[in-house]
Amino acid sequence: MKYRSRTDIVAMILESARTGATKTKIMYKAYLSYAQVMEYLRVLQENDLLTYEKGTQLYRVTEKGFKLLRISHELSDLAVTTNTKSLIKASS
């Protein structure tokens, strides 16, 4: 697997918890160890990007988390567009 930035990992966690996810589901979808997922979940909760529902034991994305996820997708799309234009210019 290629190197992933912290931003990429956070986006993967938020994406996996969009409709509610258990800790295990987040671990598998974001390709993280237990220790890693625990640290990320703690930081994301402290920054009000994720909430934990004790009754259902699910993590859910907050409004602030959805905003970060949307911005992350926009940046990815912008990077892909920029790379595609560079490739077209280089091949011309």
C-alpha positions as CSV (number, residue, x, y, z in Angstrom):
1,M,0.0,0.0,0.0
2,K,1.3,3.5,-0.8
3,Y,2.1,6.1,1.8
4,R,-1.0,7.8,3.2
5,S,-1.0,11.2,4.8
6,R,-2.8,11.8,8.1
7,T,-5.4,13.8,6.1
8,D,-6.0,10.8,3.8
9,I,-6.5,8.5,6.9
10,V,-8.9,11.0,8.5
11,A,-10.9,11.2,5.3
12,M,-11.1,7.3,5.2
13,I,-12.2,7.2,8.8
14,L,-14.9,9.9,8.2
15,E,-16.0,8.2,5.0
16,S,-16.4,4.8,6.8
17,A,-18.4,6.4,9.6
18,R,-20.8,8.4,7.4
19,T,-23.8,6.3,8.2
20,G,-22.5,5.1,11.6
21,A,-19.8,2.5,12.1
22,T,-18.3,0.4,14.9
23,K,-14.7,0.7,15.8
24,T,-14.0,-2.6,14.0
25,K,-15.6,-1.5,10.8
26,I,-13.6,1.7,10.8
27,M,-10.4,-0.3,11.5
28,Y,-11.0,-2.5,8.5
29,K,-12.2,0.2,6.1
30,A,-9.3,2.5,6.9
31,Y,-6.7,-0.2,7.1
32,L,-5.6,0.7,10.6
33,S,-4.4,-1.3,13.7
34,Y,-6.3,-1.1,16.9
35,A,-3.8,1.2,18.5
36,Q,-3.9,3.5,15.5
37,V,-7.7,3.6,15.2
38,M,-8.0,4.4,19.0
39,E,-5.6,7.4,18.6
40,Y,-7.4,8.7,15.6
41,L,-10.9,8.3,17.1
42,R,-9.7,10.1,20.2
43,V,-8.4,13.1,18.2
44,L,-11.4,13.2,15.9
45,Q,-13.8,13.2,18.9
46,E,-11.7,15.9,20.6
47,N,-12.0,18.1,17.5
48,D,-15.8,17.5,17.2
49,L,-15.5,15.6,13.8
50,L,-16.9,12.3,15.2
51,T,-19.4,11.5,17.9
52,Y,-19.8,8.2,19.8
53,E,-23.3,6.8,20.6
54,K,-23.0,4.7,23.7
55,G,-26.4,2.9,23.2
56,T,-25.6,1.7,19.6
57,Q,-21.8,1.7,20.0
58,L,-21.5,3.5,16.7
59,Y,-19.3,6.4,15.6
60,R,-21.0,9.0,13.5
61,V,-19.7,12.0,11.6
62,T,-20.7,15.4,12.9
63,E,-21.6,18.4,10.8
64,K,-18.1,19.7,11.1
65,G,-16.8,16.3,10.0
66,F,-19.0,16.3,6.9
67,K,-17.6,19.7,6.1
68,L,-14.1,18.5,6.3
69,L,-14.9,15.4,4.2
70,R,-16.5,17.6,1.5
71,I,-13.4,19.8,1.4
72,S,-11.2,16.8,1.2
73,H,-13.1,15.5,-1.8
74,E,-13.0,18.9,-3.5
75,L,-9.2,19.0,-3.0
76,S,-8.8,15.5,-4.4
77,D,-10.9,16.4,-7.4
78,L,-8.9,19.5,-8.0
79,A,-5.6,17.6,-7.8
80,V,-6.8,15.0,-10.3
81,T,-7.9,17.8,-12.7
82,T,-4.6,19.5,-12.4
83,N,-2.6,16.3,-13.0
84,T,-4.8,15.5,-16.0
85,K,-4.2,18.9,-17.5
86,S,-0.4,18.5,-16.9
87,L,-0.4,15.1,-18.6
88,I,-2.3,16.5,-21.6
89,K,0.2,19.4,-22.0
90,A,3.2,17.1,-21.7
91,S,1.9,14.7,-24.4
92,S,1.2,17.6,-26.8
